[in-house]
Structures are given as structure tokens and as C-alpha cells.
Amino acid sequence: MKKKIAYGAVLLATAVFMSGCVGMVSPAANNVPINPVEIAKSTRIGDSCAQFILGMGPIGNMSIKDVLAQHKVSKVDLIEYEINNYVLVQKVCVIVYGH
């Protein structure tokens, strides 16, 4: 009985730690052609981040709609995602460039 409990605990711990390495943001590819001149002329830049601890979360808000409202962006030039992975934490930020 103790052996089954120990085996289950190891399996659960492995699943929890392995799930911390998984991150998905869609769309995974650039669907719109980007004009670098327009991005360079962007007058407003806003960002918002969320953290995932052991793959659970998000803790925080990375809503594009909220970034637009907070930074008063009316015309969007580019939306960029930045993902940083640490030992047990993943930080995902959305960065909006526009006017």
C-alpha cells in the first residue's frame, strides 16, 4: 500500500513539474505583413503581463483589450508576445504598439 502511494506521489509531482514547461500563445504565426516604418512611428506602447506558477495560472492580466484601454491606443500597429521561462515560473507579456 505504501509503495502505491509513493508511486502515485512521484507520478503526480512529475506531472506538476513537467506542466510548468508548457506554454501556448495563439496565433503561433504572423498572419499580417508588418511594415517596419509604421512600427517605428508608433507613439504609444503598452504592455501587460501574467505569471504561471508550475503551469497553473494566469496570475495577472494580459488582455489586449485592457492594454488598449489603459494606454489609450486607438489604432494598433503591432501586437507582440514575450515569453520568459524561469525554473518554476513562466512570465507571458503582451506588448501593443500603436497610436
Secondary structure, 3 states (H helix, E strand, C coil): CHHHHHHHHHHHHHHHHHHCCCCCCCCCCCCCCCCHHHHHCCCEEEEEEEEEECCEEEEECCCHHHHHHHCCCCCEEEEEEEEEECCCEEEEEEEEEEC
